[in-house]
Amino acid sequence: MGQIYSGAVSVAIWIGPEYEESALALQLLQRVAENSIDPQYIKSIRNPDSLALLNLFKRDYWKRLWVVQEVLLADNKVVHCGSSAFVWEVYQKAAEVFWGRDSDPHIRQGPSSFPDRDALKQLGDESLLEVMRACRKKLSENPRDKVFGILGLLSDATQRDFPVDYSQSVKTVYTDVVDHLISTTEKLDVIREAIHFPLHVNSTGLPSWCPDWSHIPEVSGLGRSLNFAASSNADGPTKARYWFHDERRKLEISAISIDTVTATGVAVGTFCAAQDYLTSFLQWRAMLLHELSVEEGNDAHSMHSSFCRTLCLGQVPPDWSQSNMWHNLCYHVFAALVRERMPRLPMDEDLKRHVSTTGLIEPKARRTFLQDHFGNRMMGRSLCITAGGLIGMGSGYMTAKDIVVVPFGCSTPILLRPEGRRNEYRYVGDVYIDGYMHGEALAQMEARDPKRVVSKYMLC
């Protein structure tokens, strides 16, 4: 199929007949083609034209895995809806305006839901993982096609490692993906795609460290765009130290020990309502104040800044990175929205003072600010504190007594759960630990810090 689409003079894409007021969407696309429309008009889903366009981008065509090769490999594409026809670039331009290039890839729909072909070419051996991440929400009837259905986008060498054989078990195919990626990239990041919250029981008997690509999770891991480098040093990323055991049922890894989780907050759900973020913020902050014995009125305690950095996964905008600027803005936005939306919810005196702070942000901009900087990053996650007083935010699946380690060849710390008495562990998820996302653990180990011991962990 990849050869067919790559060699085609033109590819006709049929997304269905006109319905759900798609005529309005097609009129909007005509204006996009003529460059006669204000991009801000498209972004507003409050107008009927943009709502119709959103419905057009939600059609089943865009969700099918097997059309990914059709879209990415064909040079000349014409999209047909009813009797209308537009070149692919018109649809693509409208989608980019609608969601923006920097928006979370997991919320994009229509043409924006496909990976970028040029970017994939630059990734080399890592392109398999990026294609599978980008196509994770695409649907296929056969779970093996989550691998076989995207091979046409990959190098000849990668395709040779995955002969299309439907007699193989799903478990074998998915384990082959992990094996291939770790051996070719010398990185462990593929295991971070094993998402266990909300709880999902796979029917193929996969070990906890092997991603179930047939399952479409409602949350995502700590992606590439966050630029974490937890196991890097001055010479660059370290290489994974790993060994497969028991016919690849178990994966042994070498990692630097960080700490043990002693307390966790409530997990934020996946409904994406502001109330979820606001109530979690209050509970998490109260937990930290209690666990770290922070006195009332001690606004200078380092916990506050660490907490606010953690809420946004360390992605503090440069304009707000000095001193307590981010801490003050973060507390103001959360406190003001709590007071506005849930006025009877109790708030401590320190937080109440942040409600009335002025000059930081326009009141009407608070809701968008919350969603852009915190909402998508808190969703599906829980706050944690470790025995040594570190603050982190990771999978909502985590619990007290989980351990935090930084594996060699892994971009982030991960959470492991002791399993039984055989020194085995279940993979829980990746985790943001404030102060340990950019090689700090490796630096401490190399400086012979006695707390930074390298150990082997058998994952089952």
C-alpha positions in Angstrom: 0.0 0.0 0.0 2.8 2.4 0.8 4.3 1.8 -2.7 0.9 2.4 -4.3 0.3 5.7 -2.6 3.9 6.9 -3.0 3.7 6.3 -6.8 0.2 7.7 -7.4 -0.2 10.7 -9.6 -3.2 11.8 -7.6 -5.2 10.4 -4.7 -8.9 11.1 -4.2 -10.0 11.1 -0.5 -13.7 10.6 0.1 -14.9 11.8 3.6 -18.6 11.2 2.9 -21.7 13.0 1.7 -22.8 16.4 2.9 -24.6 16.3 6.3 -24.5 18.0 9.7 -24.5 21.4 8.0 -21.3 20.5 6.2 -22.3 23.0 3.5 -21.4 25.8 6.0 -18.0 24.2 6.6 -17.4 23.9 2.9 -18.2 27.6 2.4 -15.6 28.3 5.1 -13.1 26.1 3.3 -13.8 28.1 0.1 -12.9 31.3 1.9 -9.7 29.7 3.3 -8.8 28.7 -0.3 -9.3 32.3 -1.4 -7.4 33.7 1.6 -10.4 35.8 2.3 -11.1 35.0 6.0 -9.8 36.2 9.4 -8.1 33.3 11.2 -9.7 34.5 14.4 -13.1 33.8 12.9 -12.1 30.1 12.3 -10.8 29.7 15.9 -14.1 30.7 17.4 -16.3 27.6 17.7 -19.2 29.8 18.8 -20.0 30.7 15.2 -22.0 28.1 13.2 -19.5 27.9 10.4 -16.6 26.9 12.6 -18.8 24.5 14.5 -19.7 22.9 11.2 -16.0 22.7 10.3 -15.3 21.0 13.7 -18.0 18.4 12.9 -16.4 17.8 9.5 -13.1 17.2 11.2 -14.7 14.7 13.6 -15.9 12.3 10.8 -14.9 8.7 10.9 -12.5 9.0 8.0 -9.9 11.0 10.1 -10.0 8.3 12.8 -9.1 5.3 10.6 -5.5 4.0 10.9 -5.3 2.7 7.4 -5.7 6.2 5.8 -2.5 7.4 7.5 -0.3 6.0 4.7 -2.7 7.5 2.1 -2.4 10.9 3.6 1.3 11.0 4.3 2.7 9.2 1.3 0.6 10.7 -1.5 2.0 13.9 -3.0 -1.2 15.2 -4.6 -4.4 14.7 -2.7 -7.9 16.0 -3.3 -10.5 15.8 -0.5 -14.1 15.1 -1.7 -17.2 15.8 0.5 -20.4 15.4 -1.4 -20.0 17.2 -4.7 -17.3 19.6 -3.4 -13.6 19.0 -3.8 -10.6 20.9 -2.3 -6.9 20.1 -2.4 -5.6 18.7 0.8 -3.6 21.8 1.7 -6.9 23.8 2.1 -8.2 21.3 4.7 -4.7 21.3 6.4 -4.5 25.1 6.5 -8.0 25.4 8.1 -7.1 22.7 10.7 -3.8 24.4 11.6 -5.6 27.7 12.2 -8.3 26.0 14.2 -5.9 24.2 16.7 -2.6 26.0 16.2 0.7 24.3 15.6 1.7 24.3 19.3 -1.5 22.8 20.6 -1.6 19.4 22.3 -1.4 16.8 19.5 -3.8 14.6 21.5 -6.7 17.1 21.0 -6.2 17.9 17.4 -8.6 16.4 14.9 -9.0 16.2 11.1 -5.9 16.8 9.1 -4.0 18.0 12.2 -4.3 14.5 13.8 -1.7 13.0 11.4 2.1 13.1 12.1 4.3 15.4 10.2 6.0 13.5 7.4 9.1 15.8 7.2 9.7 15.7 11.0 9.5 11.9 10.9 12.3 11.7 8.4 14.6 13.5 10.7 14.1 11.1 13.6 15.8 8.1 12.2 15.4 5.0 14.4 13.0 6.9 16.7 10.5 7.4 13.9 8.6 4.2 14.7 7.8 5.4 18.2 6.7 8.8 17.0 4.4 7.4 14.4 2.9 5.0 16.9 2.4 7.8 19.4 0.8 10.1 16.8 -1.4 7.3 15.5 -2.4 5.9 18.8 -6.0 7.2 18.7 -6.5 5.9 15.1 -8.8 2.9 14.8 -8.1 -0.5 13.3 -10.1 -3.7 13.5 -7.1 -5.9 14.0 -4.8 -4.9 16.9 -1.7 -6.0 14.9 -2.4 -3.3 12.4 -1.4 -0.7 15.0 2.1 -1.8 13.8 1.5 -3.3 10.3 -0.7 -0.4 9.2 2.0 2.2 9.6 5.0 0.3 8.2 4.9 2.1 4.9 5.9 5.3 6.6 9.1 3.8 8.0 12.6 3.0 6.6 13.2 -0.2 4.6 15.4 -1.4 7.5 12.6 -1.0 10.0 10.1 -2.7 7.7 12.4 -5.7 7.4 12.3 -6.1 11.2 8.5 -6.3 11.1 7.5 -8.9 8.5 3.7 -8.8 8.2 2.5 -12.0 9.7 -1.0 -12.2 11.1 -0.4 -15.6 12.6 1.8 -13.9 15.3 0.2 -13.2 18.6 -0.6 -9.5 19.5 1.7 -9.9 22.5 4.6 -11.0 20.2 4.1 -8.1 17.8 3.9 -5.5 20.6 6.9 -6.9 22.4 8.8 -6.8 19.1 8.1 -3.0 19.0 9.7 -2.6 22.4 12.7 -4.9 21.6 13.3 -3.1 18.3 13.1 0.4 19.7 15.3 -0.2 22.7 18.0 -2.0 20.6 18.0 0.6 17.8 17.7 3.8 19.8 19.4 2.6 23.0 16.6 4.4 24.8 13.9 3.1 27.2 11.4 5.8 26.4 9.1 3.3 24.6 8.1 1.8 28.0 6.7 5.2 29.1 3.9 4.6 26.5 2.5 1.9 28.8 -0.3 4.0 30.2 -2.1 2.5 33.3 -4.5 5.3 34.3 -7.4 5.2 33.9 -7.1 1.6 34.9 -7.2 -0.7 31.9 -6.9 -4.5 31.9 -5.3 -5.7 28.6 -6.6 -9.0 27.2 -3.3 -10.1 25.6 -1.3 -10.8 28.7 1.2 -8.0 28.2 3.7 -7.3 30.9 3.3 -3.9 32.7 6.3 -2.4 30.7 4.9 -3.2 27.3 2.5 -0.6 25.8 -0.9 -1.9 24.7 -1.2 -0.1 21.4 -4.7 -1.5 20.8 -5.9 0.5 23.8 -6.6 4.2 23.3 -5.8 5.9 26.6 -7.4 9.1 27.7 -4.2 10.6 28.9 -0.6 10.7 27.5 2.9 10.4 28.9 5.4 13.1 29.3 6.1 13.7 25.6 9.1 14.8 23.5 7.9 18.4 23.3 8.6 18.9 27.0 12.4 18.4 26.3 13.2 16.4 29.4 16.6 14.8 29.7 16.6 13.1 33.1 19.4 10.6 32.3 21.7 12.9 30.3 25.1 14.4 31.3 27.6 16.7 29.6 28.3 14.1 27.0 24.6 13.7 26.1 22.0 11.1 26.7 23.1 7.9 28.4 22.5 4.5 26.8 19.9 2.1 28.1 21.2 -0.8 30.2 18.8 -3.6 29.8 18.3 -7.4 29.6 15.3 -9.4 28.5 14.5 -12.5 30.6 12.0 -15.4 30.6 11.3 -15.3 26.8 10.9 -11.5 27.0 8.2 -11.7 29.7 10.5 -9.6 31.9 12.7 -6.6 31.3 15.6 -5.9 33.6 16.9 -2.3 33.7 19.6 -0.4 35.4 18.6 2.8 37.1 19.6 5.4 39.6 17.5 5.3 42.8 15.8 8.6 43.7 13.3 8.1 46.5 10.1 6.5 47.7 6.6 8.0 47.4 5.1 8.6 50.9 2.0 10.6 50.1 -0.2 11.2 47.0 -3.0 13.6 46.3 -6.3 12.9 44.6 -6.0 12.0 40.9 -7.4 14.5 38.4 -9.9 12.8 36.1 -10.1 13.0 32.3 -13.3 14.9 32.0 -11.3 18.2 31.7 -13.7 20.3 33.8 -12.2 23.4 35.6 -13.7 22.2 38.9 -11.4 19.1 38.7 -8.3 21.2 38.5 -9.4 23.7 41.1 -10.4 21.2 43.8 -7.3 19.1 43.1 -5.1 22.2 43.5 -6.6 22.9 46.9 -6.3 19.3 48.1 -2.7 18.9 46.8 -1.6 22.2 48.3 -3.1 21.3 51.7 -1.4 17.9 51.6 2.0 19.5 50.9 1.6 22.1 53.6 0.8 19.3 56.1 3.4 16.8 54.9 6.2 19.3 54.8 5.1 21.1 58.0 4.9 24.6 56.3 3.7 27.2 58.8 0.8 29.5 57.8 2.1 32.9 56.6 5.5 31.4 55.4 5.0 32.4 51.7 8.8 32.3 51.1 9.0 28.5 51.7 10.6 26.8 48.7 7.7 24.4 48.6 5.4 27.0 47.0 7.7 27.6 44.0 8.4 23.9 43.6 4.7 23.1 43.7 3.8 25.7 41.0 6.6 24.5 38.8 5.3 20.9 39.2 1.8 21.9 38.2 2.9 23.0 34.8 5.5 20.2 34.5 8.3 22.7 34.7 7.1 24.6 31.6 7.3 28.1 33.1 7.1 30.8 30.4 10.3 32.8 30.2 8.5 36.0 31.0 7.5 34.6 34.4 10.7 32.7 35.3 12.2 35.3 37.7 12.0 35.0 41.5 8.4 34.4 42.8 6.7 35.7 39.7 5.3 32.2 38.6 4.4 31.3 42.1 2.4 34.5 42.5 0.7 34.2 39.2 -0.2 30.5 39.7 -1.7 31.0 43.1 -3.6 34.1 41.9 -5.2 32.3 38.9 -6.2 29.2 40.9 -7.4 31.2 44.0 -9.4 33.7 41.9 -11.1 30.9 39.9 -11.9 29.0 43.1 -13.5 32.1 44.6 -15.4 32.8 41.3 -16.7 29.3 40.5 -17.0 27.7 44.0 -17.4 30.6 46.4 -18.3 28.4 49.4 -15.3 26.2 49.2 -13.0 26.9 52.2 -9.7 28.6 51.4 -6.8 29.2 53.9 -5.8 32.8 54.7 -2.6 32.7 52.7 -4.4 31.7 49.5 -7.2 34.3 50.1 -4.6 37.0 49.9 -3.7 35.9 46.4 -7.3 36.3 45.2 -7.1 40.1 45.3 -3.6 40.4 43.7 -3.9 42.8 40.7 -1.8 43.6 37.7 -0.8 39.9 36.9 -3.5 38.9 34.4 -6.8 40.1 33.1 -9.7 38.4 34.8 -11.2 37.2 31.5 -7.9 35.5 30.6 -7.7 33.3 33.7 -9.8 30.4 32.4 -7.7 30.1 29.2 -4.5 30.5 31.2 -5.5 27.7 33.5 -6.3 25.3 30.6 -3.2 26.2 28.6 -0.6 25.9 31.4 -2.1 23.5 33.9 -5.2 21.7 32.8 -3.8 19.5 30.0 -0.7 18.8 32.2 -2.6 17.9 35.4 -5.2 15.7 33.6 -4.9 12.0 34.6 -2.1 12.8 37.1 -1.7 13.0 40.8 0.7 15.0 43.0 3.2 13.1 45.2 5.7 13.8 47.9 8.6 11.6 48.6 10.3 10.5 51.8 13.0 13.1 51.2 10.6 15.9 50.6 10.7 16.0 46.8 7.6 17.1 44.9 6.3 15.4 41.8 3.4 14.8 39.5 2.8 11.5 37.8 0.3 8.9 36.8 -3.0 8.9 38.7 -2.3 5.1 39.1 0.6 5.8 41.6 0.3 5.2 45.3 2.4 5.4 48.5 5.4 3.0 48.6 6.0 3.3 44.8 9.6 4.0 44.1 11.1 6.7 41.8 14.1 5.8 39.7 15.9 7.4 36.7 16.8 4.6 34.3 19.8 5.0 32.0 18.6 5.9 28.6 15.3 7.3 29.7 14.1 10.9 29.3 12.2 11.1 32.6 12.1 9.4 36.0 9.6 6.5 36.3 7.5 5.0 39.0 7.9 1.3 39.9 5.8 -0.8 42.3 7.4 -3.6 44.3 5.7 -6.9 43.3 5.8 -9.9 45.7 9.0 -11.0 47.3 11.2 -11.8 44.3 12.6 -8.3 43.8 10.3 -7.7 40.9 8.5 -4.5 40.0 5.5 -3.4 38.0 5.8 -0.4 35.8 3.4 2.4 37.0 4.2 5.3 34.8 6.5 8.2 34.1 6.7 11.1 36.6 7.8 14.7 36.8 10.0 15.2 39.9 10.9 18.8 40.5 14.7 19.2 40.3 15.4 15.8 38.6 14.3 16.3 34.9 17.6 17.5 33.4 20.4 15.2 34.4 20.6 16.1 38.1 20.5 12.4 39.3 23.3 11.5 37.0 25.4 14.4 38.2 24.9 13.4 41.8 25.8 9.8 41.0 29.0 10.9 39.3 29.8 13.1 42.3 29.5 9.9 44.4 26.4 11.1 46.4 25.7 8.1 48.6 21.9 8.5 48.0 22.3 8.0 44.3 22.9 4.3 44.1 22.7 2.4 40.8 20.6 -0.8 41.0 19.0 -3.3 38.7 15.2 -3.7 38.6 13.3 -6.6 37.2 10.1 -5.4 35.5 7.3 -7.9 35.1 
